[in-house]
Amino acid sequence: MTTMTMTKLAAAIALTSTVAFFGIPSTNANAAAPMAKISSPGFYRIMLGDFEVTALSDGTADLPMDKLLQQAPAKTNAALAHAFLTSPTETSVNAYLINTGKKLILIDVGAGALFGPTLGKLLANLKSSGYEASDIDEIYLTHMHPDHVGGLMQDGHLAFPNATVRADQRESAYWLSKTNQERAPDGIKGFFPGVSASLQPYIDAHHYVPFSSDGVLTTGISSYSTYGHTEGHTSYVVENKGQKLIVMGDLIHVPAVQLDHPDVTIAFDTDPKAATKAREKVFNLAAHEGDLIAVSHIQSPGLGHVHTVGQTYQWIPVNYTQPR
Ligand SMILES: [Zn+2]
């Protein structure tokens, strides 16, 4: 040992005893650090050909899936337990931003203020992802349940002041009708005021342009009717350079149950039989063609592929990727 290292060692010992004497905690003590309680920003980005696709989280909501799914609660609870989940089930709400290089399109807008403080995070996550709400050119709605449409408004103003909102005209006709509101089942009746408060300001500002048949809405994005969950529920097919993504909205809510049992419907379905058919149609198509799918309520980012296994489906989450 050299004289220099001996001096350093002596100094270190002296420092250690000083710390012990004054009661200054050393760095390896079990300090009671408060929990950080923050997460990474809720967005995830992939490329689809030359299109940039960003999954935006609006947050999560705890939903009583054992009551909402239309089968015996014990069956739902058993399937959830098998997936290490319970009911109420923490359920993601996702929206999808497509930058085609010419236009910025947002598919669904989250719940805004309509669904409590665990949702309504889309605008913050949009900003974290590098875009402003005023940058959005067009908004395509899969349907008008509050967790998909509430984000149109913020503090009484258009949250997306430069955007034109598009949706199937059957959908807006249903939700803007007083007669339908009166006739709706109790679980759905409460949705009507929030829907009209979100959509009507865009209609008044001439920023709502409904469509009435499947077709191209902008280069690379087409509407594809998948009625059943609601009157005018619509999926959107995004295609660029031979790659295809189907944004399918609410064709599935609880993968832990409905992948194995696609015939199980949810209380919110307007026409449960048609909802099941639409689910099977799009899942079979995506499985057959190997298309990427984007799902509102599969855990964020809700992007992946499906395989058919007999009459059931297997979910393959998208691979992790980063911009290069
Ligand atoms: Zn939904």
Residues whose N, C-alpha, C, O or C-beta is under 5 A from the ligand:
A	BS01	ZN	H145 D147 D250
